[in-house]
Amino acid sequence: MDANPPGAASKAILLNASVILFLFRALAGARTTAHRDEVSRQLLLLFREFVPCEEGIVLLANGEKELAERLRETAADYPALSNRLEEVWQRLRSDGLWASADGEMTAVPIYVGGALQGVCVLSFEADAGCHAEVLSAIASLASIAVESVREVEKLRQDNAVLEERISGVAGGIIGNSPAIRKLLERIDRLAQRETTVLIQGESGTGKELVARLLHRGSPRAAGPFIAINCAAIADSLLESELFGHEKGSFTGAGNLKKGKIEMAEGGTLFLDEIGELAAPLQAKLLRVLQQRELERVGATKTIAVDIRVVAATNRDLPQMSRNGAFREDLYHRLNVVTLRTPPLRERVEDIPVLADHFLQQFAVQCKRPGMRLSPEASACLAAYEWPGNVRELQNALEHAVVLAEEEIICPADLPETIWQAFGAPDLGAYQASVTDAKRDSILRAYEKAGGDYKGAAAQLGIHPNYLLRLVKNLGLREVIRPRTVRP
């Protein structure tokens, strides 16, 4: 019987072509270096089914600039390629496929949407012959696979923007107060500009939300939005996080690492808590803003970057610059245009809609439908000063939804700092009767349980921790002790 029936070779080719498509999709979607290296290895093994290659390189990037850099870095491990890298690169950009005169090395470009965004470089045995047609076919399959991945990613981004618009919530900024309307109008005007923006406001007022809105409404919306909190990372690590480092530049730098600034190429870099940036890093950041270039830690060459910078702080940067705690020249570079996020106490009319939004959000998460605020609880929220602003309000509503015993949230269900700021809350006649009923039920449960709070909680059908909280909030500690302590 024929070991290779008619059509078997064609089926094998189709199968391998399908696997190539799959692997290039995986390579385009890889998020870690280890994942990319493993997929590249699998691709090279598969290429040997078609051409007698010995080793090679498979690279993908977002644009020519990144591809040239990655090819230069990778070629350092391949002397035969490194020695003629400039020739290879120029040929790939102009004529497409490149082959060495001795036929022992071939490079073929991968185009995505008509732009050079990948390359395959393969080395062959001596006198292996020309395999230009096969390699061009492989590159075509790669283009199809990578383009489909990029299109799906763009569709996801577009879908997220559309869902945001349909929801009626401008990037998470909820409210219709004059202060919020003014802020959103300024964001709309600034989004289309390349201007550096400094966002000033208290903690919890949504400075990052403003930065994201500026990015989403800008021509850079398809590019990355990279955020870094300058206060959350130790100074010794922040330089590497921002600027990246070269392989071997310090102990533990086993691989080249791109910094956040480079990762924001073509998009927006958001520097939160910029007032916490150490003096040496302020000088390096100033160069990025002035020259639009940087040096990685341990590097000797500069890298050009195309980014928009948005910074935010809750500190008084003008005063810090006068005191010498913040570079005055950097402050002026950042402070081209300033946006101020208003504190919650200046937009009291937005508290009801914010509270309702958070209440519904946490009610769904906690599977407690029907949760609502009592009039007394709403009044309590409106009267509070909110030093933690919107973030504190969000936490307060989550606290109430998680711990409230009933569907109607009363003042006592809110965090103590909120209602105790006014002394005991004015509960009203209805709420007072509810509270009295709670007190009586708790006292009876303690008596039946012989003073054991876990037994009392079991009788009431509530969690023991919640019972202890109720006892504290209702002022029952001193009442329960003498009634439950035995002689």
C-alpha positions as CSV (number, residue, x, y, z in Angstrom):
1,M,0.0,0.0,0.0
2,D,1.3,3.5,-0.9
3,A,2.7,5.2,2.3
4,N,1.9,8.6,0.9
5,P,-1.6,8.5,-0.7
6,P,-2.5,11.2,-3.2
7,G,-3.2,14.5,-1.5
8,A,-1.4,13.6,1.7
9,A,1.4,16.2,1.0
10,S,-1.2,18.9,0.3
11,K,-3.0,18.1,3.6
12,A,0.2,18.3,5.5
13,I,1.0,21.7,4.0
14,L,-2.5,23.0,4.9
15,L,-2.1,21.7,8.4
16,N,1.3,23.4,8.9
17,A,0.0,26.6,7.4
18,S,-2.9,26.6,9.9
19,V,-0.4,26.1,12.7
20,I,1.8,29.0,11.5
21,L,-1.3,31.2,11.5
22,F,-2.1,30.1,15.1
23,L,1.5,30.6,16.3
24,F,1.8,34.1,14.8
25,R,-1.5,35.1,16.5
26,A,-0.1,33.8,19.7
27,L,3.1,35.8,19.2
28,A,1.2,39.0,18.4
29,G,-0.8,38.5,21.6
30,A,2.1,37.5,23.9
31,R,2.5,39.8,26.9
32,T,5.7,38.5,28.4
33,T,9.2,37.9,27.1
34,A,9.2,34.3,28.1
35,H,5.9,33.7,26.2
36,R,7.3,35.5,23.1
37,D,10.5,33.4,23.2
38,E,8.6,30.1,23.5
39,V,6.3,30.9,20.6
40,S,9.3,32.1,18.4
41,R,11.0,28.8,19.2
42,Q,7.9,26.8,18.1
43,L,7.7,28.8,14.9
44,L,11.3,28.1,14.0
45,L,10.8,24.4,14.6
46,L,7.9,24.5,12.2
47,F,9.8,26.4,9.6
48,R,12.1,23.4,9.3
49,E,9.2,21.5,7.8
50,F,9.4,23.8,4.8
51,V,13.1,25.0,4.5
52,P,16.4,23.5,5.8
53,C,17.1,26.3,8.3
54,E,19.5,25.9,11.2
55,E,18.5,28.8,13.5
56,G,16.8,32.2,13.2
57,I,14.9,35.1,14.7
58,V,11.2,35.9,14.6
59,L,10.3,39.4,15.8
60,L,7.1,41.5,15.9
61,A,6.8,45.2,17.0
62,N,4.4,48.1,16.9
63,G,6.1,50.2,14.2
64,E,9.4,50.5,12.5
65,K,11.2,52.3,15.3
66,E,10.5,49.6,17.8
67,L,11.2,46.8,15.3
68,A,14.6,48.4,14.5
69,E,15.5,48.6,18.1
70,R,14.4,45.0,18.9
71,L,16.3,43.7,15.8
72,R,19.5,45.6,16.9
73,E,19.2,44.2,20.4
74,T,18.6,40.6,19.2
75,A,21.3,40.7,16.5
76,A,23.9,41.1,19.2
77,D,23.7,37.4,19.8
78,Y,24.1,36.6,16.1
79,P,27.5,38.0,14.8
80,A,26.8,37.1,11.2
81,L,23.7,39.3,11.3
82,S,25.1,42.0,13.5
83,N,28.1,42.6,11.2
84,R,25.7,43.6,8.3
85,L,22.7,44.8,10.2
86,E,22.5,48.2,8.5
87,E,22.5,46.5,5.1
88,V,19.8,44.1,6.1
89,W,17.6,46.8,7.6
90,Q,17.9,49.1,4.6
91,R,17.0,46.3,2.2
92,L,14.0,45.2,4.3
93,R,12.7,48.8,4.3
94,S,13.2,49.3,0.5
95,D,13.2,46.1,-1.4
96,G,11.6,43.6,1.0
97,L,13.4,40.2,1.2
98,W,17.2,40.2,1.7
99,A,19.6,37.3,1.1
100,S,23.3,37.1,1.8
101,A,25.6,36.6,-1.2
102,D,26.6,33.2,0.0
103,G,23.0,32.1,0.5
104,E,23.5,31.2,4.1
105,M,21.2,33.9,5.6
106,T,17.8,35.3,4.5
107,A,15.6,38.0,6.1
108,V,12.0,38.6,5.1
109,P,9.8,41.5,6.3
110,I,6.3,41.1,7.8
111,Y,3.9,43.9,6.9
112,V,0.8,44.7,8.9
113,G,-1.6,47.2,7.4
114,G,1.0,48.1,4.9
115,A,3.6,49.0,7.6
116,L,6.8,47.1,8.4
117,Q,6.1,45.6,11.8
118,G,8.0,42.3,11.9
119,V,10.8,40.3,10.4
120,C,12.0,36.7,10.1
121,V,15.7,36.0,9.8
122,L,16.8,32.5,9.0
123,S,20.3,30.9,8.6
124,F,20.8,28.0,6.3
125,E,23.3,25.2,5.6
126,A,25.8,25.9,2.9
127,D,24.5,25.4,-0.7
128,A,20.9,25.0,0.7
129,G,19.5,26.9,-2.3
130,C,17.1,29.8,-2.4
131,H,13.8,29.7,-0.5
132,A,12.5,33.1,-1.2
133,E,9.1,32.0,-2.4
134,V,8.5,29.8,0.7
135,L,9.6,32.5,3.1
136,S,7.5,35.1,1.3
137,A,4.5,32.8,1.8
138,I,5.3,32.4,5.5
139,A,5.5,36.2,5.8
140,S,2.1,36.6,4.1
141,L,0.6,34.2,6.6
142,A,2.2,36.1,9.4
143,S,0.8,39.4,8.1
144,I,-2.7,38.0,8.0
145,A,-2.4,36.5,11.6
146,V,-1.0,39.7,13.2
147,E,-3.4,42.0,11.4
148,S,-6.4,40.0,12.7
149,V,-5.1,40.3,16.3
150,R,-4.5,44.0,16.0
151,E,-8.0,44.5,14.5
152,V,-9.6,42.6,17.4
153,E,-7.6,44.7,19.9
154,K,-8.8,47.9,18.2
155,L,-12.4,46.7,18.2
156,R,-12.2,46.0,21.9
157,Q,-10.9,49.5,22.5
158,D,-13.6,51.1,20.3
159,N,-16.3,49.0,22.1
160,A,-15.1,50.1,25.5
161,V,-15.3,53.8,24.4
162,L,-18.8,53.2,23.0
163,E,-20.0,51.5,26.1
164,E,-18.7,54.4,28.2
165,R,-20.5,56.9,26.0
166,I,-23.8,54.9,26.1
167,S,-23.6,54.7,29.9
168,G,-23.7,58.4,30.1
169,V,-20.8,58.4,32.5
170,A,-17.9,60.5,31.2
171,G,-15.0,58.1,31.9
172,G,-16.2,57.6,35.5
173,I,-16.7,61.3,36.3
174,I,-20.3,61.4,37.6
175,G,-22.2,64.6,38.3
176,N,-23.9,67.6,36.8
177,S,-22.8,70.4,39.2
178,P,-21.4,73.6,37.7
179,A,-17.9,72.6,38.9
180,I,-18.0,69.3,37.1
181,R,-19.6,70.8,33.9
182,K,-16.7,73.4,33.8
183,L,-14.1,70.6,34.3
184,L,-15.6,68.5,31.5
185,E,-15.7,71.5,29.1
186,R,-12.0,72.2,29.7
187,I,-11.2,68.5,29.2
188,D,-13.0,68.5,25.8
189,R,-11.0,71.6,24.7
190,L,-7.6,70.2,25.8
191,A,-8.0,66.6,24.7
192,Q,-7.3,67.4,21.0
193,R,-4.1,69.3,21.9
194,E,-0.6,67.9,22.5
195,T,-0.2,70.3,25.5
196,T,1.3,69.0,28.7
197,V,-1.3,69.2,31.5
198,L,-1.0,69.4,35.2
199,I,-4.0,68.2,37.2
200,Q,-4.2,69.6,40.7
201,G,-6.7,68.4,43.4
202,E,-7.1,66.7,46.7
203,S,-6.8,62.9,47.1
204,G,-9.9,61.0,46.0
205,T,-11.1,63.7,43.5
206,G,-10.6,61.6,40.3
207,K,-7.3,63.0,38.9
208,E,-6.5,59.8,37.0
209,L,-10.0,59.7,35.6
210,V,-9.4,63.2,34.2
211,A,-6.1,62.0,32.7
212,R,-7.8,59.1,31.0
213,L,-10.4,61.3,29.5
214,L,-7.7,63.6,28.1
215,H,-6.2,60.5,26.5
216,R,-9.4,59.0,25.2
217,G,-10.4,62.2,23.5
218,S,-7.0,62.8,21.9
219,P,-5.5,61.7,18.6
220,R,-3.4,59.4,20.7
221,A,-6.4,57.4,21.9
222,A,-5.3,54.3,19.9
223,G,-2.0,54.4,21.7
224,P,-1.2,53.2,25.2
225,F,-2.1,55.1,28.4
226,I,0.7,54.4,30.9
227,A,0.2,55.5,34.5
228,I,2.7,55.4,37.3
229,N,2.3,56.6,40.9
230,C,5.6,58.4,41.8
231,A,4.7,58.0,45.5
232,A,4.1,54.3,45.5
233,I,7.6,53.2,44.4
234,A,10.8,53.6,46.3
235,D,13.2,56.1,44.8
236,S,15.8,53.4,44.3
237,L,13.4,51.5,42.0
238,L,11.5,54.4,40.4
239,E,14.3,55.4,38.1
240,S,14.3,52.0,36.5
241,E,10.5,51.9,36.3
242,L,10.4,55.3,34.6
243,F,13.5,55.1,32.3
244,G,14.1,51.4,32.0
245,H,17.6,49.8,32.2
246,E,20.1,47.9,30.1
247,K,21.0,44.3,30.7
248,G,23.7,44.1,33.4
249,S,23.4,47.7,34.4
250,F,23.1,46.8,38.0
251,T,22.8,43.7,40.2
252,G,19.6,41.9,39.3
253,A,19.3,43.5,35.8
254,G,19.4,40.2,34.0
255,N,17.5,41.5,30.9
256,L,16.9,44.7,29.1
257,K,13.8,46.5,30.4
258,K,11.8,49.3,28.9
259,G,10.6,51.9,31.3
260,K,7.1,53.4,31.5
261,I,8.2,56.4,29.4
262,E,9.2,54.2,26.5
263,M,6.1,52.1,26.9
264,A,4.0,55.2,26.4
265,E,5.4,55.7,22.9
266,G,2.6,57.1,20.7
267,G,0.3,57.5,23.7
268,T,0.0,59.3,27.0
269,L,2.2,59.0,30.1
270,F,0.4,59.8,33.4
271,L,2.6,60.8,36.3
272,D,0.5,60.7,39.4
273,E,1.8,62.3,42.7
274,I,4.5,64.1,40.7
275,G,5.3,66.2,43.8
276,E,6.9,63.1,45.4
277,L,9.5,62.7,42.7
278,A,13.1,62.8,44.0
279,A,15.4,65.6,42.9
280,P,17.7,63.5,40.6
281,L,14.7,62.1,38.8
282,Q,13.2,65.6,38.4
283,A,16.3,66.6,36.4
284,K,16.0,63.5,34.2
285,L,12.3,64.1,33.6
286,L,12.9,67.7,32.7
287,R,15.2,66.4,29.8
288,V,12.4,64.2,28.6
289,L,10.0,67.1,28.5
290,Q,12.4,69.5,26.9
291,Q,14.2,67.2,24.4
292,R,11.7,64.3,24.1
293,E,14.5,61.8,24.6
294,L,15.8,59.6,27.5
295,E,18.6,57.3,28.5
296,R,18.0,54.0,30.1
297,V,19.9,53.2,33.3
298,G,23.3,52.0,32.3
299,A,23.0,53.1,28.7
300,T,25.3,55.5,26.7
301,K,22.9,56.4,23.9
302,T,19.7,58.4,23.9
303,I,16.3,57.1,22.8
304,A,13.7,59.5,21.2
305,V,10.2,59.3,22.5
306,D,6.9,60.5,21.2
307,I,4.6,60.9,24.1
308,R,2.1,63.3,25.7
309,V,2.7,63.9,29.4
310,V,-0.1,64.5,32.0
311,A,0.9,64.9,35.6
312,A,-1.1,65.2,38.8
313,T,-0.5,66.2,42.4
314,N,-2.3,67.1,45.6
315,R,0.8,69.1,46.7
316,D,1.3,72.9,46.4
317,L,4.0,72.8,43.7
318,P,4.4,76.6,43.4
319,Q,5.2,76.7,47.1
320,M,7.5,73.6,46.8
321,S,9.4,75.3,43.9
322,R,9.9,78.4,46.0
323,N,11.2,76.3,48.9
324,G,13.6,74.4,46.6
325,A,11.7,71.1,47.2
326,F,10.7,70.9,43.5
327,R,12.6,72.2,40.5
328,E,11.1,75.5,39.3
329,D,12.0,74.8,35.7
330,L,10.3,71.4,35.8
331,Y,7.2,73.0,37.4
332,H,6.9,75.5,34.6
333,R,7.3,72.7,32.0
334,L,4.5,70.7,33.6
335,N,2.3,73.7,34.3
336,V,1.5,74.6,30.7
337,V,-2.2,74.2,31.4
338,T,-3.7,73.4,34.8
339,L,-6.9,71.5,35.5
340,R,-8.4,71.5,39.0
341,T,-10.5,68.6,40.2
342,P,-13.1,70.1,42.7
343,P,-13.4,68.4,46.1
344,L,-16.7,66.8,47.0
345,R,-17.7,69.6,49.5
346,E,-17.7,72.0,46.5
347,R,-20.2,69.9,44.6
348,V,-22.6,68.8,47.2
349,E,-25.4,68.6,44.6
350,D,-23.6,65.6,43.0
351,I,-23.6,63.6,46.2
352,P,-27.1,62.0,45.7
353,V,-26.3,60.8,42.2
354,L,-22.8,59.5,43.2
355,A,-24.3,57.7,46.2
356,D,-27.0,56.1,44.1
357,H,-24.4,55.0,41.6
358,F,-22.1,53.4,44.2
359,L,-25.1,51.9,46.0
360,Q,-26.4,50.1,42.9
361,Q,-22.8,49.0,42.0
362,F,-22.2,47.3,45.3
363,A,-25.7,46.0,45.6
364,V,-25.1,44.0,42.4
365,Q,-21.7,42.9,43.5
366,C,-22.9,41.7,46.9
367,K,-26.1,40.2,45.5
368,R,-28.3,42.4,47.6
369,P,-30.9,43.8,45.2
370,G,-33.4,46.4,46.5
371,M,-30.9,48.3,48.7
372,R,-31.7,51.9,49.2
373,L,-30.9,54.9,51.4
374,S,-33.2,56.1,54.1
375,P,-34.0,59.9,54.0
376,E,-31.9,60.2,57.2
377,A,-28.9,58.4,55.7
378,S,-29.1,60.6,52.6
379,A,-29.2,63.7,54.8
380,C,-26.2,62.4,56.7
381,L,-24.2,62.0,53.5
382,A,-25.1,65.4,52.3
383,A,-24.0,67.1,55.5
384,Y,-20.7,65.4,55.9
385,E,-17.5,67.2,54.8
386,W,-15.9,64.3,52.9
387,P,-12.2,64.9,53.5
388,G,-11.5,61.8,51.5
389,N,-13.8,63.0,48.7
390,V,-15.4,60.7,46.1
391,R,-13.2,57.7,47.2
392,E,-14.3,58.1,50.8
393,L,-18.0,58.2,49.6
394,Q,-17.5,55.1,47.5
395,N,-16.0,53.2,50.5
396,A,-18.8,54.4,52.8
397,L,-21.5,53.0,50.4
398,E,-19.6,49.7,50.1
399,H,-19.4,49.5,53.9
400,A,-23.1,50.1,54.2
401,V,-24.2,47.6,51.6
402,V,-21.9,44.9,53.1
403,L,-23.0,45.3,56.7
404,A,-26.5,46.7,56.7
405,E,-29.0,44.2,58.2
406,E,-31.9,45.4,56.2
407,E,-32.6,46.7,52.7
408,I,-33.0,50.3,53.9
409,I,-29.6,51.8,54.9
410,C,-29.9,53.9,58.0
411,P,-27.3,56.3,59.4
412,A,-26.0,53.7,61.8
413,D,-25.1,51.5,58.8
414,L,-22.6,54.1,57.6
415,P,-19.0,54.3,58.9
416,E,-18.9,55.8,62.4
417,T,-16.7,58.7,61.2
418,I,-19.6,60.0,59.1
419,W,-22.5,60.0,61.5
420,Q,-20.4,60.6,64.7
421,A,-19.1,63.8,63.2
422,F,-22.5,65.3,64.2
423,G,-22.9,63.3,67.5
424,A,-25.7,60.8,67.5
425,P,-27.7,61.1,64.2
426,D,-31.1,62.5,64.2
427,L,-32.9,59.4,63.2
428,G,-36.5,60.6,63.1
429,A,-39.5,58.9,64.6
430,Y,-39.6,55.9,62.2
431,Q,-35.9,55.2,62.4
432,A,-36.0,55.6,66.2
433,S,-38.7,52.9,66.4
434,V,-36.6,50.6,64.2
435,T,-33.6,51.2,66.4
436,D,-35.6,50.4,69.6
437,A,-36.8,47.2,68.0
438,K,-33.2,46.3,67.2
439,R,-32.1,47.0,70.8
440,D,-34.8,44.8,72.3
441,S,-34.1,41.9,69.9
442,I,-30.4,42.0,70.7
443,L,-31.0,42.1,74.5
444,R,-33.4,39.2,74.4
445,A,-31.0,37.2,72.2
446,Y,-28.1,37.8,74.7
447,E,-30.3,36.7,77.6
448,K,-31.3,33.5,75.9
449,A,-27.7,32.8,74.9
450,G,-26.5,33.4,78.5
451,G,-24.3,36.3,77.4
452,D,-22.5,34.5,74.6
453,Y,-22.4,36.8,71.6
454,K,-21.9,33.9,69.2
455,G,-25.0,32.2,70.5
456,A,-26.9,35.5,70.4
457,A,-25.8,36.1,66.8
458,A,-27.0,32.5,65.8
459,Q,-30.4,33.3,67.3
460,L,-30.7,36.5,65.4
461,G,-29.4,34.9,62.2
462,I,-26.6,37.4,61.7
463,H,-22.8,37.2,61.7
464,P,-21.2,37.5,65.1
465,N,-18.9,40.4,63.9
466,Y,-22.0,42.3,62.7
467,L,-23.7,41.8,66.1
468,L,-20.7,43.2,67.9
469,R,-20.8,46.2,65.6
470,L,-24.5,46.7,66.3
471,V,-23.9,46.5,70.1
472,K,-21.3,49.2,69.8
473,N,-23.3,51.5,67.5
474,L,-26.5,51.2,69.6
475,G,-24.6,51.9,72.8
476,L,-25.5,48.5,74.4
477,R,-22.1,47.5,75.8
478,E,-22.8,48.8,79.3
479,V,-26.4,47.5,79.2
480,I,-25.4,44.0,78.2
481,R,-22.6,43.5,80.7
482,P,-24.5,43.8,84.0
483,R,-27.4,41.8,82.5
484,T,-25.2,38.9,81.4
485,V,-22.5,38.7,84.0
486,R,-23.3,35.9,86.5
487,P,-22.7,36.2,90.3
